[in-house]
């Protein structure tokens, strides 16, 4: 886990973080917009939202701007990324409590909704299941949960094909081809990506119901579920 966190613990890299996701994740702003709509379906105007993997603050800023009545608890293990989240939020930070750590370091809630974006692919299946269970325990019954992360076929040759498309999209979005290839290699070697059907099964095993796919973009998938 220390090796995994190293790129996110560098303040210089954290300050540049916002440049990456928008070029590697197709439709990132639309993903945030869809997440807001899905959360709002079952959340009150003054909802308290748990955001796991909040480092950088991109989704926190989008959520806070869209829903002025919501408040947030953001959790992330990387201090440099949390500091960047504070800078990203600016005046909106007054509605956000940031916590360094993992899901077990989050407040107990109960929360009205939760998100985990671009995060769960860092966890092995067992740790992912434990995280999902602990997250669900912090939600009120029926609360919406939105997750989105790297999830694509893990058998060859499909895996290799989708990784090539991942890199090709980044290049088309303006990423230097050498950087895109390095990112592809990192995903291939360092992420615990699962096929979508296994991701969905883990969410159900953790106790979530009505698990529905709402976002699919090359190597990325997003689901909405109920606690």
C-alpha positions in Angstrom: 0.0 0.0 0.0 2.9 2.4 0.6 4.1 1.9 -3.0 0.5 2.5 -4.1 0.3 5.8 -2.2 3.7 7.1 -3.2 2.5 9.0 -6.3 -0.3 10.6 -4.3 2.0 11.6 -1.4 4.1 14.0 -3.5 2.8 17.6 -3.0 4.0 18.6 -6.5 2.2 15.6 -8.1 -0.9 16.3 -6.0 -1.0 19.9 -7.3 -1.0 18.5 -10.9 -3.6 15.8 -10.2 -6.5 17.6 -11.8 -4.8 17.5 -15.2 -4.8 13.7 -15.2 -8.4 12.3 -14.7 -10.0 14.6 -17.3 -7.6 13.2 -19.9 -7.8 9.5 -18.9 -11.4 9.2 -17.8 -13.9 9.8 -20.7 -16.6 12.2 -19.8 -15.4 12.9 -16.2 -17.5 16.0 -15.8 -20.5 14.1 -17.0 -19.7 11.3 -14.6 -19.8 13.8 -11.8 -23.0 15.3 -13.1 -24.7 11.9 -13.3 -23.5 11.0 -9.8 -25.1 14.2 -8.5 -28.4 13.3 -10.1 -28.3 9.7 -8.9 -27.6 10.8 -5.3 -30.3 13.5 -5.4 -32.9 11.0 -6.3 -32.9 9.6 -2.7 -31.2 12.3 -0.7 -32.7 15.2 1.2 -31.9 18.8 0.4 -29.6 18.9 3.5 -28.0 15.5 2.9 -24.8 14.5 4.5 -22.6 12.8 1.9 -19.6 10.4 2.5 -17.0 10.7 -0.3 -14.4 7.9 -0.1 -11.3 8.6 -2.1 -11.8 12.4 -1.9 -8.2 13.4 -2.5 -7.8 16.2 -5.1 -11.3 17.4 -4.4 -12.6 17.2 -8.0 -15.9 15.5 -7.2 -16.3 17.3 -3.9 -16.2 20.6 -5.7 -18.6 19.5 -8.4 -21.0 18.2 -5.8 -20.8 21.2 -3.5 -21.4 23.6 -6.4 -24.4 21.7 -7.6 -26.1 21.2 -4.3 -25.7 24.1 -1.8 -27.6 22.3 0.9 -25.4 19.2 1.1 -22.4 18.8 3.5 -19.6 16.3 3.0 -17.1 14.1 4.8 -14.2 13.3 2.5 -11.8 10.5 3.3 -8.4 9.8 1.7 -5.2 8.2 2.9 -2.9 10.7 1.2 -2.3 13.9 3.1 -1.0 15.8 0.1 -4.1 14.9 -1.8 -6.3 16.1 1.0 -4.4 19.4 1.1 -4.9 19.7 -2.6 -8.7 19.1 -2.1 -8.8 22.0 0.3 -7.2 24.2 -2.3 -9.5 23.0 -5.0 -12.6 23.6 -2.8 -11.7 27.1 -1.9 -14.6 28.8 -0.1 -16.7 25.6 -0.5 -14.3 23.9 2.1 -16.5 25.2 4.9 -19.1 22.5 4.1 -16.5 19.7 3.9 -14.8 17.8 6.7 -11.7 16.0 5.5 -10.3 12.9 7.2 -6.9 11.2 6.5 -7.2 7.4 6.3 -9.4 4.7 5.0 -13.0 3.7 5.3 -12.6 2.6 9.0 -11.3 6.1 9.7 -14.5 7.7 8.4 -17.3 8.9 10.8 -19.9 6.3 11.6 -22.7 8.3 10.1 -25.4 7.4 9.2 -24.9 9.2 5.9 -27.6 10.0 3.4 -25.5 8.9 0.5 -22.0 8.0 -0.5 -19.6 7.9 -3.5 -16.4 6.2 -4.3 -15.0 7.4 -7.6 -11.7 6.3 -9.3 -10.6 4.5 -6.1 -11.8 0.9 -5.6 -9.5 -0.4 -8.4 -6.6 0.1 -6.0 -7.9 -2.6 -3.7 -7.6 -6.3 -3.9 -10.9 -8.2 -3.9 -10.8 -9.1 -0.2 -9.9 -5.5 0.9 -12.5 -4.2 -1.6 -15.2 -6.3 -0.1 -14.3 -5.2 3.4 -14.3 -1.6 2.3 -17.7 -1.9 0.7 -19.2 -3.6 3.8 -17.8 -0.8 6.1 -19.1 1.8 3.7 -22.6 0.3 3.7 -22.7 0.2 7.5 -22.3 4.0 7.5 -25.3 4.6 5.3 -28.9 4.8 6.3 -31.2 2.1 4.9 -32.0 2.7 1.3 -29.3 5.4 0.8 -27.8 5.7 -2.7 -24.2 4.7 -3.3 -22.3 5.6 -6.5 -19.1 3.8 -7.4 -17.0 4.2 -10.6 -13.6 2.8 -11.3 -11.5 0.8 -13.7 -13.4 -2.4 -14.5 -12.9 -4.3 -17.8 -12.4 -7.9 -19.0 -9.4 -9.5 -17.4 -8.9 -12.4 -19.9 -6.6 -12.2 -22.9 -6.7 -10.9 -25.5 -9.5 -8.7 -24.4 -7.5 -7.3 -21.5 -4.6 -6.2 -23.7 -7.0 -4.7 -26.2 -8.8 -2.5 -23.7 -5.6 -1.3 -22.1 -4.4 -0.2 -25.6 -7.7 1.7 -26.0 -7.2 3.3 -22.6 -3.8 4.6 -23.7 -5.1 5.7 -27.1 -7.9 7.7 -25.5 -5.4 9.5 -23.3 -3.2 10.4 -26.4 -6.3 11.6 -28.2 -7.1 13.8 -25.2 -3.6 15.5 -25.4 -1.5 13.2 -23.2 2.1 12.7 -24.4 2.3 9.2 -25.9 5.1 8.2 -23.6 3.1 9.3 -20.6 0.1 7.4 -21.8 2.2 4.3 -22.3 3.6 4.6 -18.7 0.1 5.0 -17.4 -1.0 1.9 -19.3 1.9 0.0 -17.8 0.9 1.2 -14.3 -2.7 0.1 -14.8 -1.5 -3.3 -16.1 0.9 -3.9 -13.3 -0.4 -2.0 -10.3 -4.2 -1.9 -10.3 -6.4 -4.6 -9.0 -8.9 -4.2 -11.8 -11.7 -6.8 -11.9 -14.2 -7.7 -14.7 -17.5 -5.8 -14.3 -19.5 -8.9 -13.3 -17.1 -9.5 -10.4 -17.4 -5.9 -9.3 -21.1 -6.1 -9.2 -21.0 -9.4 -7.3 -18.8 -7.8 -4.6 -21.3 -5.0 -4.2 -24.1 -7.4 -3.7 -22.0 -9.5 -1.3 -21.4 -6.4 0.7 -25.1 -6.0 1.2 -26.0 -3.5 -1.5 -29.2 -4.0 -3.5 -30.5 -2.7 -6.9 -27.0 -2.6 -8.3 -27.3 -1.0 -11.7 -24.7 0.0 -14.3 -25.1 3.7 -15.4 -21.7 4.5 -16.9 -19.4 2.6 -19.3 -16.5 4.2 -21.1 -13.6 2.1 -22.4 -12.0 0.6 -19.3 -14.3 2.4 -16.8 -17.6 1.4 -15.3 -19.9 3.1 -12.8 -22.8 1.7 -10.7 -25.5 3.0 -8.5 -26.9 0.9 -5.7 -28.9 1.1 -2.5 -27.7 0.4 1.0 
